[in-house]
Amino acid sequence: MVTLVEEPVDVSAVFRGGKLRPTAFLWRGRQYRVRRVLGTYRSMKGRYLELYYSVMSDTPEVYELRFSTDGMSWSLVRVHGEE
Amino acid sequence: MTQYVRRGLLRAAGRGDKGGEGRCVLHLDMDAYFASVEQRDVPLYRGRPLVVCHTSSDFCSHGVVATASYEARRWGIKAGMSVWEAKSRCPRAFFVHADIPKYLDNARRIRRICERRSPFVEVFSIDEVFVDLAPALRGVPPGGERWREALRVGRELKEEIRGRLGLTASVGIGPNKLVAKMASEFQKPDGLTLVTPDQLPEVLAPLPVDRLVGVGGRMRGHLRAMGIETVGDLARAPREVLEWKFGVVGRLLWEAAHGRDASPVVPCAEAEEMKSFGHSLSLRGGTRDLGYLENTLLGLCDAVTRRMRRDGYLGRTVSLRLRVGYAMSYARARTLEEYTDLTSPVYEAARELLRREAASGLWTEPVTTVGVSVSQLRPRREGRQVTIWDYLDSREERLTAALDALRDRYGEQVITRASLLGDFALSGMNLAR
C-alpha cells in the first residue's frame, strides 16, 4: 500500500563523485538511517530540478524522498508498505 | 495498418532507401516497463502482483491500468483494463500510481545506453526503441558472422541495461524494423531473438495474422472473413485482391506478410515535423452529463494548446473524438478561420461540435472517452495573420503568455482553472509533456 505523505523532512546527505545521496532523515520526530538507495531519478518542475530517491531504512517500508532546487528543500513524498 | 509502416515506406521512398538488403535492425522492448521500475525500487512489490494505474484517486480506486507486472498478468490483468475490473480480478494486488517522470528518466538512460552502440536510435514509445546496428557491425563480413555479431551486441545491450538500471528487456533482431519488432515478442520476458532473412518464411507463416504489427481486432475479422487466419495465408493471398479490398493498406499488409519493410530507423533529431497535437481521456463508467463533458474538454484543450505553444505551432482544424459505450467511436472536425494556439478558439469549436453531437440523439449509451486534437499545423515562426480583433482585445494572448511564464518557471501544476479543480480526472495525465 502506498501512503502519500508530502511533508518536509530534515535530511543528512553527502555529495560524492558528482552525486547527491541521502544518508539519514528525520520524520515526525524519528530518525531513519538510509541503509540502501534503491533507485533515483530526476525531473524538472518548471525551471527547478528535482531529484527523487527510493530508500530503505531499518524498517521494511520504502521511503521516497525528494530534493528540490526550489528552496533547496527535502520532502518525504510517499511511503510504500505492506499495509 | 500501423502509421509507422505507412510513414516508413513514404520516408524510405523519399530517401531512395532500398531497405531489407544487408540491414540489421534491433528492437528493444522493456518488459512490463512501469511495473518493473516500481518492483526494482520497492522490494516489497517483487514477485507479487503489481498494477500501475493512471488515476486521479489517492487510493487508486478508479482509472485505468497502465501496466501490470507479470505476476498480475496471471490474473488476466492487462493494460487498458479499468482499475475496478483489475481489483475484482485480484484484490490482493498492489495498486500504485504511474510515475511518468520516473519512467521518462529511465527511458532517457536506456536511450543513452543504446546510443553508445549506434547513433541511429529511434524512440518508438516510452519503453521501445529501434537501433540500426550498421555502425556497430561495420567491417563485419555479411552472412552468419554478421548476425552472430548482432546477437552479441544485443546480449551486451541487455546486460548493460540490467547492470546499470536493474531492468530486463526483450530484444529482437532482424533485417528490418517490422521483423525486429515481431522477433522481440517471440520470447518475453528477458528474451533475445534473431530472425534472419533465410528464416523469415518458416518463422512468419504459422503465426496468427494478428501477430503482424498493425493488425488489430477489426482487421483480423475482415481477414478471417476472407479465409485468412495465418501470416502464411496472407502471404499466399493475391496482392491485387488485398489491394482491391483494403487499398494501400492491403498492399502494405501483403508486404508485411513477406517480412518486407523498408522504413528506416529515424533518430529523434531527424523526426518529422508534428502533424497534430491531441489529448484524450477515458471517463470512468462513462457519462451523459454535458456540463462534465464540456469541462473535461476545456482541460484537454488547455493541455493541447499549451503543448502547441511550447513546441511553437499554430493550428486550424479542431477534431473532437468521442467513444460512446464501448463499441462506437467517431470523430467530428471543424476548421477555424484563423490559425491559433490559444485555448478559447479551440475550446469553442470543440464545444460546438460536442453540443451538436449531444443533440444528435446518437448517444444511446454514456460517453466513455473524449478527446480533442488540433491539426493543419504550421510553425509559429512563419507568423500569424493579425486581425482587427487582436487589436481590440489581446487580453487572452497576454494572459496566456503570463500563465505560460508561470508554468515554465514553477511547473504545470502551479496554476489551474478553478473549474478543473476537484473531481476532474486530468491530474493523472502528464499534460504538458
Interface residues (C-beta under 8 A of the other chain):
Chain A: M1 V2 L4 L38 G39 Y41 R42 S43 M44 K45 G46 R47 Y48 Y52 S54 M56 P60 E61 V62 D70 H80 G81 E82
Chain B: V37 R40 D41 V42 P43 L44 Y45 D58 F94 V96 H97 P101 K102 L104 D105 N106 G166 R407 D408 R409 Y410 G411 V414
